[in-house]
Amino acid sequence: MSGELLSPSEVAGSKLLRRAFGTFATGVTVVTVGGATPHGMTANSFASVSLDPPLVLVCVSRDAIMHQILTEAGTLGISVLGHRQEKVARHFADRWRPLGLAQFGSVEWTPGSITGAPLIDDAVAHFECRVWRTYDGGDHTIFLSSVVSLRWESTGDVLVFVNGQFRGMTEPVPEPSEAAT
């Protein structure tokens, strides 16, 4: 085994920890909340949790504007971005973008039929969710949410984030089988 070994006290918040976490490729999503104060943020801390009941999680920094808005709203939209949507990911990751409805002015979107949350057009999947439980996750809150609607495109052309860079994954993804685990 090579590389730098840190003691437990040196690990927290270290640049090495951030780089090591970054070696795990993740999908890229835009998490949105509708209502009187619509808001969106790019997130790669999204995961499926359960098929029955259908549950997903997203982790949001306690310091993020999204944290307060999502806590108050209780519903959210999640758009899984396609490989040609890096510009959208960067837009919703930009801390200097306009707030409220204005941040959606340069992005094509459709309000979710159940939550009203903005869903990004041309994303490969959309989930509308209701917050089910929240958990302390250190400097983040883990929002465990029940899926109340979904739309999925079987293109397989997804945007991923690894080693601090966006990359397109365009290799065809086979249709999932019911027997797959």
Salt bridges, closest charged atoms under 4 A:
GLU86 OE2 - ARG90 NE 2.79
ASP136 OD1 - ARG62 NH2 2.52
ASP139 OD1 - HIS140 ND1 2.72
GLU153 OE2 - ARG151 NH1 2.62
